[in-house]
Amino acid sequence: MKKLGEIEKGKVIFILIGIIAISAAMRLYRIDYQSLWVDELFSIVETEPHNSLASVIEYAKGDQPPLFFIYIHYAFKAFGYSESVGRIACALVGLISIIAIYFLVKEVQSQSAGLFAALITGFNYFHCIIRRNFGFTVWRSFLQLCLTYSLYEL
């Protein structure tokens, strides 16, 4: 028997894919419209594919945790060294954050509340613009969601 407010699994997946698809379009539209900001330049220079992983980690020690820099370093190695690749890699983590917020709110509240939270996050102007910028903030919010979810599970 279904709980009140629960939606069939197939419909939930369809709705979530729709939210992600529209959110992806919003984040990728004119992603290279602006040139890099100063803080983005610090990230792109140090993570170029010709640098060794050790030098990337060494740089990160003085700035921020190394996970973001390692991720961007390998994105550049795999897809080429450009500002668009870095921003698309960050936008991808922002899209994964929408899925993470769905699972967190679903666990805490309900399935329909999780979908609503994913919808609000996906269409939020701040999340669209800032989460596609080339910076650590996208990783910080994603990791905070994952940590909150894992602590809730305890």
Residue frames as qw, qx, qy, qz and C-alpha x, y, z in Angstrom:
[[0.000, 0.887, 0.462, 0.000, 0.00, 0.00, 0.00],
 [0.406, 0.466, -0.015, 0.786, 1.31, 3.44, -0.97],
 [0.250, -0.481, -0.425, 0.725, 1.72, 6.19, 1.57],
 [0.206, 0.904, 0.355, -0.116, -0.19, 9.39, 1.01],
 [0.054, 0.932, -0.229, -0.277, 1.73, 11.65, -1.35],
 [0.498, -0.345, 0.701, 0.377, 3.95, 8.91, -2.81],
 [0.589, 0.605, -0.230, -0.483, 4.30, 8.71, -6.56],
 [0.977, 0.149, 0.141, 0.056, 4.99, 5.62, -8.65],
 [0.622, -0.461, 0.364, 0.518, 8.69, 4.93, -9.14],
 [0.531, 0.352, 0.515, 0.573, 8.53, 5.29, -12.95],
 [0.061, 0.916, 0.295, 0.265, 6.85, 8.68, -12.68],
 [0.475, -0.830, 0.109, 0.273, 9.41, 9.85, -10.11],
 [0.633, -0.174, 0.452, 0.605, 12.29, 8.89, -12.40],
 [0.360, 0.617, 0.490, 0.500, 10.59, 10.61, -15.35],
 [0.156, -0.969, -0.173, -0.083, 10.00, 13.80, -13.33],
 [0.578, -0.673, 0.243, 0.393, 13.56, 13.78, -11.95],
 [0.596, 0.108, 0.491, 0.626, 15.03, 13.29, -15.43],
 [0.191, 0.813, 0.399, 0.379, 12.88, 16.18, -16.67],
 [0.345, -0.931, -0.005, 0.122, 14.10, 18.44, -13.88],
 [0.634, -0.419, 0.388, 0.521, 17.71, 17.49, -14.58],
 [0.529, 0.394, 0.509, 0.553, 17.31, 17.99, -18.35],
 [0.054, 0.922, 0.257, 0.284, 15.80, 21.47, -18.00],
 [0.497, -0.828, 0.134, 0.224, 18.34, 22.37, -15.30],
 [0.687, -0.129, 0.424, 0.576, 21.17, 21.20, -17.57],
 [0.375, 0.653, 0.410, 0.514, 19.87, 23.37, -20.40],
 [0.196, -0.969, -0.114, -0.097, 19.69, 26.36, -18.05],
 [0.603, -0.669, 0.272, 0.337, 23.27, 25.81, -16.86],
 [0.647, -0.016, 0.509, 0.567, 24.82, 25.09, -20.25],
 [0.338, 0.846, 0.355, 0.210, 23.11, 27.91, -22.15],
 [0.245, 0.875, -0.159, 0.386, 25.83, 30.43, -23.03],
 [0.827, -0.498, -0.090, 0.245, 28.23, 28.85, -20.55],
 [0.651, -0.051, 0.094, 0.752, 31.18, 30.63, -22.13],
 [0.106, 0.896, 0.325, 0.285, 29.44, 34.02, -22.32],
 [0.281, -0.941, 0.183, -0.047, 31.60, 35.63, -19.62],
 [0.534, 0.532, -0.580, 0.309, 35.35, 35.49, -19.44],
 [0.705, -0.251, -0.585, 0.314, 36.95, 33.89, -16.41],
 [0.373, -0.906, 0.004, -0.201, 36.85, 35.70, -13.08],
 [0.096, 0.733, -0.612, 0.281, 40.08, 36.23, -11.14],
 [0.597, -0.349, 0.656, -0.302, 39.37, 33.41, -8.68],
 [0.922, 0.304, 0.203, -0.128, 38.57, 31.11, -11.61],
 [0.515, 0.751, -0.400, 0.105, 41.92, 31.98, -13.20],
 [0.259, -0.602, 0.710, -0.256, 43.77, 30.72, -10.13],
 [0.800, -0.022, 0.559, -0.219, 42.03, 27.37, -10.49],
 [0.826, 0.555, 0.064, -0.073, 42.48, 26.99, -14.24],
 [0.295, 0.796, -0.519, 0.096, 46.19, 27.85, -14.29],
 [0.304, -0.508, 0.769, -0.241, 47.19, 25.40, -11.58],
 [0.750, 0.068, 0.614, -0.234, 45.10, 22.49, -12.89],
 [0.545, 0.609, -0.394, -0.420, 46.34, 22.46, -16.47],
 [0.993, 0.055, -0.005, -0.108, 46.85, 18.95, -17.84],
 [0.641, 0.540, -0.426, 0.341, 50.64, 19.31, -18.21],
 [0.264, -0.617, 0.538, -0.511, 51.05, 19.75, -14.45],
 [0.386, 0.040, -0.914, 0.120, 51.68, 16.63, -12.43],
 [0.584, -0.592, -0.504, -0.233, 49.11, 15.39, -9.94],
 [0.623, -0.350, -0.376, 0.589, 51.62, 16.04, -7.15],
 [0.196, 0.068, 0.000, 0.978, 51.96, 19.70, -8.15],
 [0.374, -0.487, -0.429, -0.663, 48.16, 20.08, -8.29],
 [0.680, -0.545, -0.483, 0.087, 47.83, 18.62, -4.79],
 [0.525, -0.178, -0.238, 0.798, 50.69, 20.78, -3.53],
 [0.033, -0.292, -0.168, -0.941, 48.98, 23.91, -4.88],
 [0.528, -0.538, -0.497, -0.429, 45.69, 22.87, -3.30],
 [0.610, -0.347, -0.535, 0.471, 47.26, 22.61, 0.14],
 [0.236, -0.140, -0.168, 0.947, 47.71, 26.35, 0.21],
 [0.270, -0.123, -0.279, -0.913, 44.32, 27.21, -1.20],
 [0.750, -0.109, 0.100, -0.644, 41.50, 24.70, -0.70],
 [0.742, -0.147, 0.649, -0.081, 40.96, 20.97, -0.27],
 [0.098, -0.394, 0.718, 0.565, 42.45, 19.10, -3.25],
 [0.489, 0.335, 0.805, -0.031, 39.37, 17.17, -4.46],
 [0.418, 0.829, 0.204, -0.311, 38.13, 20.01, -6.66],
 [0.088, 0.780, -0.503, -0.360, 41.54, 20.60, -8.21],
 [0.340, -0.177, 0.905, 0.185, 42.10, 16.89, -8.87],
 [0.513, 0.540, 0.650, -0.150, 38.66, 16.62, -10.49],
 [0.359, 0.881, -0.020, -0.308, 39.29, 19.62, -12.76],
 [0.153, -0.618, 0.699, 0.325, 42.83, 18.43, -13.57],
 [0.385, 0.042, 0.906, 0.170, 41.48, 15.10, -14.86],
 [0.470, 0.724, 0.447, -0.235, 38.58, 16.79, -16.65],
 [0.194, 0.848, -0.320, -0.374, 41.14, 18.86, -18.54],
 [0.243, -0.377, 0.853, 0.266, 43.18, 15.76, -19.32],
 [0.447, 0.298, 0.844, 0.002, 40.13, 13.92, -20.63],
 [0.363, 0.763, 0.534, -0.002, 38.31, 16.66, -22.53],
 [0.452, 0.562, 0.119, 0.682, 40.85, 19.37, -23.28],
 [0.384, -0.365, -0.327, 0.783, 42.13, 22.49, -21.59],
 [0.008, -0.447, -0.319, -0.835, 39.56, 25.26, -21.95],
 [0.211, -0.077, 0.443, -0.868, 37.36, 27.41, -19.76],
 [0.710, -0.048, -0.261, -0.653, 34.25, 25.73, -21.18],
 [0.694, 0.002, -0.718, 0.063, 35.46, 22.29, -20.07],
 [0.210, 0.039, -0.658, 0.722, 36.09, 23.58, -16.55],
 [0.405, -0.022, 0.192, -0.894, 32.70, 25.25, -16.34],
 [0.757, -0.020, -0.459, -0.465, 30.87, 22.23, -17.77],
 [0.541, 0.021, -0.782, 0.309, 32.64, 20.00, -15.24],
 [0.033, 0.014, 0.544, -0.838, 31.44, 22.29, -12.45],
 [0.586, 0.000, -0.116, -0.802, 27.92, 22.43, -13.90],
 [0.674, -0.003, -0.719, -0.166, 27.88, 18.62, -13.89],
 [0.300, -0.077, -0.757, 0.575, 28.58, 18.56, -10.16],
 [0.297, 0.045, 0.222, -0.928, 25.79, 21.13, -9.73],
 [0.684, -0.005, -0.432, -0.587, 23.40, 18.80, -11.57],
 [0.574, -0.056, -0.797, 0.178, 24.44, 15.89, -9.37],
 [0.012, 0.006, -0.554, 0.832, 23.67, 18.14, -6.38],
 [0.572, -0.058, -0.121, -0.809, 20.05, 18.34, -7.56],
 [0.759, -0.068, -0.626, -0.167, 19.82, 14.56, -7.37],
 [0.399, 0.019, -0.704, 0.587, 21.49, 14.62, -3.96],
 [0.252, -0.072, 0.309, -0.914, 18.98, 17.17, -2.62],
 [0.718, -0.097, -0.381, -0.574, 16.15, 14.96, -3.87],
 [0.710, -0.071, -0.689, 0.124, 17.45, 11.94, -1.97],
 [0.198, 0.061, -0.578, 0.789, 18.17, 13.95, 1.18],
 [0.415, -0.064, 0.150, -0.895, 14.74, 15.57, 1.35],
 [0.745, -0.061, -0.529, -0.401, 13.03, 12.31, 0.36],
 [0.569, -0.037, -0.741, 0.354, 14.74, 10.61, 3.29],
 [0.070, -0.027, -0.494, 0.866, 13.95, 13.38, 5.76],
 [0.428, 0.196, 0.205, -0.858, 10.45, 14.32, 4.62],
 [0.735, 0.348, 0.540, -0.220, 8.77, 12.57, 1.69],
 [0.573, 0.181, 0.599, 0.529, 9.12, 11.68, -1.96],
 [0.234, 0.828, 0.410, 0.303, 7.00, 14.56, -3.21],
 [0.286, -0.936, 0.069, 0.195, 8.89, 17.00, -0.97],
 [0.616, -0.330, 0.485, 0.526, 12.14, 15.65, -2.44],
 [0.462, 0.487, 0.547, 0.500, 10.88, 16.31, -5.96],
 [0.010, -0.967, -0.234, -0.100, 9.80, 19.80, -4.98],
 [0.470, -0.765, 0.249, 0.363, 13.22, 20.49, -3.43],
 [0.598, -0.008, 0.558, 0.576, 14.93, 19.21, -6.59],
 [0.301, 0.747, 0.473, 0.357, 12.68, 21.44, -8.69],
 [0.196, -0.977, -0.049, 0.073, 13.41, 24.52, -6.57],
 [0.559, -0.560, 0.406, 0.458, 17.15, 23.78, -6.58],
 [0.593, 0.220, 0.588, 0.504, 17.23, 23.04, -10.29],
 [0.235, 0.761, 0.413, 0.442, 15.46, 26.23, -11.30],
 [0.397, -0.833, -0.124, 0.365, 17.04, 28.50, -8.69],
 [0.427, 0.884, -0.097, 0.165, 18.84, 31.37, -10.44],
 [0.289, -0.804, 0.514, -0.073, 21.68, 31.44, -7.90],
 [0.775, -0.182, 0.600, 0.074, 22.26, 27.71, -8.26],
 [0.756, 0.585, 0.257, 0.139, 22.22, 27.99, -12.06],
 [0.313, 0.905, -0.195, 0.211, 24.70, 30.85, -12.31],
 [0.309, -0.760, 0.551, -0.151, 27.08, 30.22, -9.43],
 [0.818, -0.183, 0.544, -0.024, 27.19, 26.44, -9.80],
 [0.821, 0.506, 0.163, 0.210, 28.44, 26.68, -13.35],
 [0.082, 0.922, -0.360, 0.119, 31.27, 28.99, -12.41],
 [0.776, 0.288, -0.487, 0.278, 34.68, 27.47, -12.21],
 [0.111, -0.596, 0.506, -0.613, 35.21, 27.22, -8.46],
 [0.203, 0.068, -0.923, 0.319, 35.21, 25.11, -5.35],
 [0.432, -0.023, 0.367, -0.824, 31.77, 26.29, -4.13],
 [0.775, 0.089, -0.364, -0.510, 30.00, 23.69, -6.26],
 [0.606, 0.102, -0.767, 0.184, 31.99, 20.89, -4.61],
 [0.020, -0.126, 0.633, -0.763, 31.47, 22.35, -1.16],
 [0.617, -0.007, 0.140, -0.774, 27.68, 22.35, -1.52],
 [0.799, 0.123, -0.519, -0.276, 27.65, 18.85, -3.05],
 [0.471, 0.139, -0.777, 0.394, 29.84, 17.44, -0.28],
 [0.251, -0.120, 0.490, -0.826, 27.71, 19.16, 2.37],
 [0.771, 0.018, -0.135, -0.622, 24.63, 17.43, 0.94],
 [0.753, 0.145, -0.641, 0.006, 26.38, 14.07, 0.92],
 [0.218, 0.179, -0.718, 0.636, 27.63, 14.55, 4.47],
 [0.475, -0.096, 0.293, -0.824, 24.19, 15.59, 5.72],
 [0.833, 0.063, -0.338, -0.434, 22.63, 12.56, 4.05],
 [0.651, 0.153, -0.709, 0.225, 25.19, 10.17, 5.52],
 [0.006, 0.157, -0.634, 0.757, 24.83, 11.68, 9.01],
 [0.651, -0.074, 0.062, -0.753, 21.06, 11.42, 8.77],
 [0.806, 0.096, -0.549, -0.199, 21.45, 7.73, 7.95],
 [0.298, 0.202, -0.781, 0.510, 23.33, 7.20, 11.24]]
